[in-house]
Amino acid sequence: MVKAADCDDLIRDGLQALNQEMEAWVEQLRQTKIKEVMAAAEHTMQSQLAGPTIALLDDMPPDLWTRLSTRLSTSTAAAAQVLAEGLDGYPVSDHERVEQREALQQSGRLKVEGLVQQAADTALSRMKDRFNEVFARNEQGLPRNWSPSANIPLVAQQARQSAARLLAMLAVIRLHATKTSEDRVERALLSLAADRRATQSVDDDQASQSAEWDTLAAPEWPGVPPKAMLLSPSRCRALWKQFASDTNFIVQQAVNTQEANKAASNRLPPLWAMVAMVLLGWNEAMSILTSPVRLILLVVGLLFAKTVYTELEVDSEMQHGLLPGALALAAKFVPTMKQVARRTGEQCMNFVHHPEQLRESVQHRVDSVVHQADGVLHSPRRSNRTRDVQMARMGSADTSTSSNLRHRESSCNLDNLPTSLHAESDNYKNK
């Protein structure tokens, strides 16, 4: 009996030890599986967070923190789904599931905060990029040409405000935060970009500006936990001073460009230059006016230059600025000269081979002049003269109507062209 009892105790002790070892081995396997599944879930969450977060920090939209919070919640939910599928069939209590989800959320939050901290370290360069983006380009994304009508101070003010909002977004972490602290930080930093000349005479604005300066002079942002502060108020003031010093040069360059465009738009020479040109070129002008050949060549040259000027669209090109306009005109000059010269040559050849076209052109011009004269004569103020002219036209057999004139001219040859033109000119003189 004693030996049997001893055997039972030994068996019972051995079974207990075996159970303990098996439970420890099972627990070890469970913990290993949990770690593997947690690592896979964290990898899934990190891969879903890193790319979109970096892209958002590069663009810096106005709703940056709202979109980051949404992305964090979505990535945490996806990681929790991976965790639940990986641990399916393993005994996991509700408390452990809550702890695992909190660990995933904390890991994702730390990842986002780390990326935002890196962006805050480069806040100055990001502010300059935002300023250049707003200041150098218009609403359509095209480069500004700084024409004389451009309002450079207003554009610079808008660009500074945009840079101040970007600095406010990088100053404090706002993942799932309230709007109050965000508003105070943003208002304080926007006061740095405010135009003090516009608010100098308003008492309420002076009081508000004093309150914002008190906020900027504080060691910490009011209502913001120390862990959520990325850039202190003193650090923001230092960044803004450096930013203002660097961007003032860009604004001054724009002002100089606008002044150059204004000077280029004033094409009239000074009075003393005009007087000097008249005095020094008097002999040449008289020699041209007294020589018919030179006068004809001068008229033809002026008409050719006017055609080239119209084809080049000088006025529209120079509105883009002196240097861009000069480059565009230089690129179009040779093709335009060739086109105008070719068109002039074609018209000359058509005149040589088809002289009747000149007659039709002159007839068309005369008819247009007659039509304009008829419109003037039929006005209410000149009713009496209109009746006289109509009676004169009815009594004149040579100039009855413009349609008869065209019918008669179509039946005439080239030798009768001066006679018809003379008759038409007499008709116009009678009117």
C-alpha positions in Angstrom: 0.0 0.0 0.0 2.8 2.4 0.8 4.5 1.6 -2.5 1.3 2.2 -4.4 0.7 5.5 -2.7 4.3 6.6 -3.5 3.8 5.7 -7.1 0.6 7.7 -7.3 2.3 10.7 -5.9 5.2 10.4 -8.4 2.8 10.0 -11.3 0.7 13.0 -10.1 3.9 15.1 -9.7 5.1 14.1 -13.1 1.8 14.9 -14.8 1.8 18.3 -13.1 5.3 19.0 -14.3 4.5 17.8 -17.7 1.4 20.1 -17.8 3.4 23.0 -16.7 6.0 22.4 -19.3 3.4 22.0 -22.0 1.6 25.2 -20.9 4.9 27.1 -20.9 5.7 25.8 -24.3 2.3 26.7 -25.6 2.5 30.1 -24.1 5.9 30.6 -25.6 4.5 29.6 -29.0 1.6 31.9 -28.5 3.8 34.8 -27.6 6.1 34.1 -30.6 3.1 34.1 -32.9 1.7 37.3 -31.4 5.1 39.0 -31.9 5.2 37.8 -35.5 1.7 39.0 -36.2 2.3 42.3 -34.4 5.4 42.8 -36.6 3.5 42.1 -39.7 0.7 44.4 -38.6 3.2 47.2 -37.8 4.9 46.7 -41.1 1.5 47.1 -42.9 0.7 50.2 -41.0 4.1 51.7 -41.6 3.9 51.1 -45.3 0.5 52.7 -45.4 1.6 55.7 -43.4 5.0 56.6 -44.7 4.3 57.4 -48.4 1.0 59.4 -47.9 2.4 61.3 -44.9 5.5 62.3 -46.8 3.4 63.4 -49.8 1.1 65.5 -47.5 4.1 67.1 -45.8 5.5 68.0 -49.2 2.2 69.6 -50.4 1.2 71.1 -47.0 -2.5 71.5 -47.7 -4.6 73.6 -45.4 -6.3 70.5 -43.9 -3.0 68.8 -43.3 -3.6 67.6 -39.8 -7.2 66.4 -40.5 -5.9 64.3 -43.4 -3.0 63.0 -41.3 -5.5 62.0 -38.5 -7.7 60.2 -41.1 -4.7 58.4 -42.6 -3.6 57.3 -39.1 -7.0 55.9 -38.3 -7.2 54.1 -41.6 -3.8 52.6 -41.2 -4.5 51.5 -37.6 -7.7 49.8 -38.7 -5.9 48.0 -41.5 -3.2 46.9 -39.1 -5.8 45.7 -36.6 -7.4 43.7 -39.3 -4.1 42.0 -40.2 -3.6 41.3 -36.4 -7.0 39.8 -36.1 -6.6 37.5 -39.1 -3.1 36.4 -37.9 -4.3 35.5 -34.4 -7.4 33.7 -35.5 -7.6 30.4 -33.6 -5.2 31.5 -30.8 -6.5 32.3 -27.3 -6.3 36.1 -27.0 -8.3 37.9 -24.3 -10.1 41.1 -24.9 -7.7 43.0 -22.6 -4.8 41.8 -24.8 -6.6 42.8 -28.0 -7.1 46.3 -26.6 -3.5 46.6 -25.6 -2.4 45.4 -29.0 -4.6 47.9 -30.8 -3.3 50.7 -28.5 0.3 49.6 -29.3 -0.4 49.8 -33.0 -2.0 53.2 -32.7 0.9 54.5 -30.6 3.4 53.1 -33.1 1.6 54.8 -36.0 1.4 58.1 -34.1 5.1 58.0 -33.3 5.8 57.4 -37.0 3.7 60.4 -38.1 5.2 62.6 -35.4 8.7 61.6 -36.4 8.0 62.6 -40.0 6.4 65.8 -39.0 9.4 66.6 -36.8 11.7 66.2 -39.8 9.5 68.6 -41.7 9.6 71.1 -38.9 13.4 71.0 -38.9 13.2 72.2 -42.5 10.5 74.8 -41.9 12.5 77.7 -43.3 13.1 76.1 -46.7 9.4 75.0 -46.9 8.3 78.6 -46.1 10.5 80.0 -48.9 9.1 77.4 -51.3 5.5 78.3 -50.4 6.3 82.0 -50.7 7.8 81.6 -54.1 4.9 79.4 -55.2 2.3 82.1 -54.3 4.4 85.1 -55.2 6.0 84.0 -58.5 2.9 82.3 -60.0 -0.7 83.4 -60.5 -3.9 81.4 -59.8 -3.5 79.4 -63.0 0.1 78.4 -62.1 1.7 80.6 -64.8 4.7 82.8 -64.0 3.8 86.4 -63.2 5.2 89.0 -65.7 5.0 92.0 -63.3 3.3 94.3 -65.7 2.8 98.0 -64.7 -0.8 97.2 -63.4 0.4 94.4 -61.1 -0.1 95.0 -57.3 3.2 93.7 -55.9 2.5 94.7 -52.3 -0.8 92.8 -52.3 0.7 89.7 -53.8 3.7 89.8 -51.4 1.2 90.1 -48.5 -0.7 87.1 -49.7 2.5 85.1 -50.1 3.7 86.0 -46.6 0.3 84.9 -45.1 0.5 81.6 -46.9 4.0 81.1 -45.5 2.8 82.0 -42.0 0.0 79.4 -42.2 2.5 76.8 -43.2 4.7 77.7 -40.2 1.6 77.4 -37.9 0.9 73.9 -39.2 4.5 72.8 -38.4 4.6 74.5 -35.0 2.3 72.2 -33.1 1.2 68.5 -33.4 -2.6 68.4 -33.9 -3.5 64.8 -34.3 -7.1 64.5 -33.2 -6.7 67.9 -31.4 -9.3 70.6 -30.9 -9.5 73.7 -32.9 -8.9 76.2 -30.1 -5.2 75.8 -29.7 -4.7 75.7 -33.5 -6.5 79.0 -33.9 -4.4 80.7 -31.3 -1.1 79.5 -32.8 -2.2 80.4 -36.3 -3.5 83.9 -35.3 -0.2 84.6 -33.5 1.9 83.6 -36.4 -0.4 85.4 -38.9 0.2 88.6 -36.9 3.8 88.4 -38.1 2.7 88.7 -41.7 0.1 91.4 -41.0 0.4 94.8 -42.7 1.0 97.1 -39.7 0.5 100.2 -41.8 -3.1 99.1 -42.5 -3.9 98.6 -38.8 -1.9 101.4 -37.3 -4.9 103.7 -36.7 -7.4 101.1 -35.3 -7.5 100.6 -31.6 -9.1 97.1 -31.7 -6.5 95.9 -34.1 -3.7 97.3 -32.0 -5.0 95.5 -28.9 -5.3 92.2 -30.8 -1.8 92.6 -32.2 -0.5 93.3 -28.7 -2.2 90.1 -27.5 -0.6 88.1 -30.3 2.8 89.5 -29.6 2.3 88.4 -26.0 1.6 84.9 -27.2 4.8 85.0 -29.3 6.8 86.2 -26.4 5.7 83.3 -24.2 8.1 80.3 -23.7 5.4 77.9 -24.7 2.2 78.0 -26.8 -0.8 78.6 -24.5 -3.0 75.5 -24.2 -0.6 73.2 -26.0 1.1 70.3 -24.1 4.9 70.3 -24.2 4.9 67.0 -26.0 2.8 68.4 -28.8 5.1 71.4 -29.4 7.4 71.1 -32.4 8.6 74.7 -32.7 8.5 77.1 -29.7 7.4 80.7 -30.1 10.9 82.0 -29.9 12.0 79.5 -32.6 9.1 80.7 -34.8 10.1 84.3 -34.4 13.7 83.5 -35.4 12.5 81.6 -38.4 10.3 84.4 -39.5 13.0 87.0 -39.2 15.3 84.9 -41.4 12.4 84.3 -43.8 11.6 88.0 -44.1 15.2 88.9 -44.7 15.5 86.3 -47.5 12.2 87.2 -49.2 12.6 90.9 -49.2 15.2 90.6 -51.9 12.8 88.7 -54.1 10.1 91.4 -53.6 12.7 94.1 -54.5 13.6 92.2 -57.6 9.9 92.1 -58.6 9.6 95.9 -58.0 12.7 96.6 -60.2 11.3 94.4 -62.9 8.0 96.3 -62.8 9.8 99.6 -63.0 11.8 98.4 -66.0 8.5 97.3 -67.7 7.0 100.7 -67.0 10.0 102.5 -68.5 9.8 100.1 -71.5 6.1 100.9 -72.0 6.9 104.6 -72.3 8.1 104.5 -75.9 8.1 108.3 -76.5 11.6 109.8 -76.4 12.2 112.9 -74.3 11.5 116.3 -75.6 15.1 117.3 -76.1 15.7 114.2 -78.1 12.8 115.0 -80.4 14.0 118.6 -80.9 17.5 117.3 -81.7 16.1 114.8 -84.2 14.2 117.6 -85.9 17.2 119.9 -86.1 19.7 117.3 -87.2 17.4 115.6 -89.7 16.0 118.7 -91.3 18.2 118.6 -94.4 17.6 114.8 -94.9 13.8 115.3 -94.5 13.8 118.1 -97.1 15.8 116.1 -99.5 13.3 113.2 -99.2 10.3 115.5 -99.6 11.7 117.2 -102.6 12.6 114.0 -104.4 9.6 111.9 -105.6 11.5 108.7 -105.9 12.8 109.0 -102.3 9.4 110.0 -101.1 7.8 106.9 -102.7 10.5 104.7 -101.3 10.0 106.2 -97.9 6.2 105.6 -98.1 6.7 102.0 -99.2 9.3 101.5 -96.4 6.9 102.9 -93.8 4.1 100.7 -95.0 6.3 97.6 -94.9 7.5 98.5 -91.4 4.0 98.9 -90.2 3.0 95.5 -91.6 6.0 93.9 -89.9 5.1 95.7 -86.6 1.5 94.4 -86.9 2.5 90.9 -87.7 5.0 90.7 -84.8 2.4 91.8 -82.3 4.8 94.0 -80.5 2.3 95.5 -78.0 1.1 92.1 -76.8 4.6 90.7 -76.5 6.0 93.6 -74.6 3.3 93.2 -71.9 5.1 90.1 -70.7 8.2 92.2 -69.8 11.2 93.8 -71.5 13.5 90.8 -71.6 10.8 88.1 -72.4 9.2 90.4 -75.0 12.6 91.1 -76.7 13.4 87.4 -76.8 10.0 86.5 -78.3 10.3 89.3 -80.9 13.8 88.2 -81.8 12.6 84.6 -82.4 9.7 85.8 -84.6 11.5 88.6 -86.5 13.2 86.5 -89.3 10.1 84.4 -90.1 7.8 87.4 -90.1 10.2 89.3 -92.4 10.2 86.4 -94.8 6.4 86.1 -94.7 5.8 89.8 -95.3 8.3 90.0 -98.1 6.9 86.9 -99.8 3.3 88.3 -99.5 4.5 91.6 -100.9 6.2 89.9 -103.8 3.1 87.9 -104.6 1.0 91.0 -104.7 3.4 92.7 -107.0 3.5 89.7 -109.3 -0.3 89.5 -109.3 -0.5 93.2 -110.2 1.9 92.7 -113.1 0.1 89.7 -114.5 -3.4 90.6 -113.6 -3.8 94.4 -113.7 -7.6 94.2 -113.6 -7.4 93.2 -110.0 -6.2 96.8 -109.2 -9.3 98.1 -110.9 -11.5 95.9 -108.8 -9.7 96.9 -105.7 -10.0 100.6 -106.5 -13.6 100.2 -107.4 -14.3 98.4 -104.1 -12.6 101.2 -102.2 -14.6 103.8 -104.0 -17.9 102.0 -103.4 -17.0 101.8 -99.7 -16.3 105.5 -99.6 -19.6 106.2 -101.4 -21.5 104.1 -98.9 -19.9 105.9 -95.9 -20.7 109.2 -97.5 -24.3 108.1 -98.0 -24.6 107.2 -94.4 -23.3 110.6 -93.3 -25.6 112.4 -95.7 -28.7 110.5 -94.6 -28.2 111.6 -90.9 -31.0 113.8 -89.4 -28.8 116.8 -89.1 -28.1 116.9 -92.8 -31.5 116.1 -94.3 -31.5 119.2 -96.5 -28.0 118.4 -97.9 -29.1 114.8 -98.4 -32.1 115.9 -100.6 -29.8 118.1 -102.6 -27.3 115.4 -103.1 -30.0 112.9 -104.1 -31.3 115.4 -106.7 -27.8 115.9 -108.0 -27.3 112.2 -108.3 -30.6 111.8 -110.1 -29.7 114.6 -112.6 -26.2 113.2 -113.3 -26.1 110.6 -116.1 -22.6 109.6 -115.5 -22.9 108.7 -111.8 -26.5 107.3 -111.6 -25.8 104.5 -109.1 -22.9 102.4 -107.9 -24.4 99.3 -109.4 -24.5 100.9 -112.9 -20.9 102.0 -112.4 -19.8 98.5 -111.6 -21.7 97.2 -114.7 -20.1 99.8 -116.9 -16.6 99.2 -115.5 -16.9 95.4 -116.0 -17.5 96.0 -119.7 -14.6 98.5 -120.1 -11.0 97.5 -120.7 -7.9 98.7 -119.0 -7.6 101.9 -121.0 -10.9 103.2 -119.6 -9.8 102.8 -116.0 -8.6 106.4 -115.6 -11.8 107.8 -117.0 -14.0 105.8 -114.6 -11.8 106.7 -111.6 -12.1 110.4 -112.7 -15.9 110.1 -112.9 -16.1 108.5 -109.5 -13.8 111.2 -108.0 -16.1 113.9 -109.5 -19.1 112.1 -107.9 -17.4 112.1 -104.5 -16.5 115.8 -104.9 -20.1 116.6 -105.7 -21.2 114.9 -102.5 
